[in-house]
Amino acid sequence: MTASSIVRVLGASALFIVAASSARAQTATQAASAAMTAAATPWAAVPAGTYELLIQLPDNALPATVVVRDSSGVPTATFQPEGDPAQPVKIAVKGTELTLNGDAPKGPFEIVLLRQGNDITGRWTYGGDTGKLTGKADK
C-alpha cells in the first residue's frame, strides 16, 4: 500500500467516525426532546389531590405541599412550604400545565406543574429568581 493510499484510508475512516458520532448525538438529542414533549399528561379540570414537591432553590431544596380540592366543580388550592402554614393560592388548569399564583414576603410567586402519571416536574418564579422542581402526586 502506498503512502497516498494509507492517507485516503485514514481520511475515509476519520470521516466515517465523525459522521457516526454526529448521527448518534443527533439521535440522542431528538430522543430527549421527544421524551420531554411527550412526557406531560393533561390535568383534569379539577385535579383534586395532594402533591408533594421538592423546590430547587439557589442554595438548597425546599419541600412543599400543594393540596387541590373540588369546590362545587371549581378547583381551589393551598400551598405549604415546609415549616410554614398553608396559604391559599390561585389555581389555573390549562392542558398539561397546572399554574399556582400566590403572594409571599418578597412579592408574588408562580409555580407551574407538569405531570406524567404520579411524577411531577415544573418551574417556579419568585422575587426575580427562577428554578425547577420535582414531586409526586399522593392521590
N, C-alpha and C positions, 0 to 999 in steps of 0.2 A: 504494500500500500504506500502510495506516495504521500508526501507532506501535505499537498493540497487536498488529497482525498481524506486524510485524517482531520484536517480543519473543517471540511464540509460535513463529515460525520459528527464531529463535536458540535458544530454550529447547529445542525439539524436536531441533535439531541437536546441542546440547550433551549431551542425554540419550542420543542415538544414539552419539556418540563415547565417552561414559563406558561405555555398555553394551558396545560393541565392544572397548574396551580391557580391560574386565573379563573378557570371554569369551576374548580372546587370552591373558591372564595365566593364567586357569584352565586352558586347554588346554595351555599350556607347563608348568604345574605338574603336571598329570596325566601328560603325556608323560615328564617327568623322573622322576616316581615310578614309572611303569610300566617305564622303562628300568632303574632301579635294582633293582626286584624281579625282572624277567625276566633280568637280566644274569648271575646266578650259575648256574654249571653244577655239578651234583653231582660230588663227588670219587669216585674209585674207592676200593674198600675198602682197597687198598694203593696209594696214589698215588706209586709209586716214580718218582724223578726228582730233578733239581736245580732249585732255584728261586732266582733272583737277585732280591733285594729292595732297595728304597730306603726306609728307615725315616725318616719325617719327625720329627725331634726338635725340641724348642722352639727351639734355636739353630742347628741345621744338619741335614743329611741324612746318614744312616749307611748305607752299602752293607753288605749281609749276604747270606750264602748259607745256604740250608736244603737238606740232602740227605736224601731219604727212601729207605729201602731195604726190600726184602722179606726178612723173617727168618722163613722157614717159614710164610708166609701172614699174618704179623703185621707191621704197619709199625713201623719204627724210624727215628729221625731225629737229625740233628745240626744245630746252629745255630752259624754262624760269622760274628760281626761283623767287618768289615774291620779287620785289624791284630791280631786276637785268635785264639787257637787254637779249633778246633771243639770244641763241647761237646755231649754227649748231652742230648736233651730228650724229655719225654713227648709223645706224639702221640695225638690222638683225631680220628677222622673221623666227622662226623655230617651227612649230607646235603650241603648246599652249603658247610659250614664245616669247615676243617681247623684244629685248635687245637693249638698248641705251648705247653708249660709247661716252664720251667726256672728255675734259680737263678743270681743274679748278685750282685755286691758289695752293692747296695742292697736285696737281697731277691728274692723270686720275680718272674718276669715271665710274661706271657701274650701270645701272638701269634695272631690269628685271621685266616686267609687265605680269601678267596673267589676264584673264578676264572671267567673266561669265555674259553674256548679257551686260549691261552697267556698271556693277560693276567691278572695278579694284582692284587687290591686287598685292603685289610684294615685292621685296627686293632691297636694294642698297648697294654698297660698295664705299668708298671714303676715302683716306688718312689713311688707316688702320682701319677705322670704318665700321660697317655694321648695317643694320637695316631693318625695314619693312615700307611699305607704303600702302595706300589705295587711292581710287579715283573713278571717274566716267567718262564715255565717253560722250562727248557733241556733238553727231553727228547731 
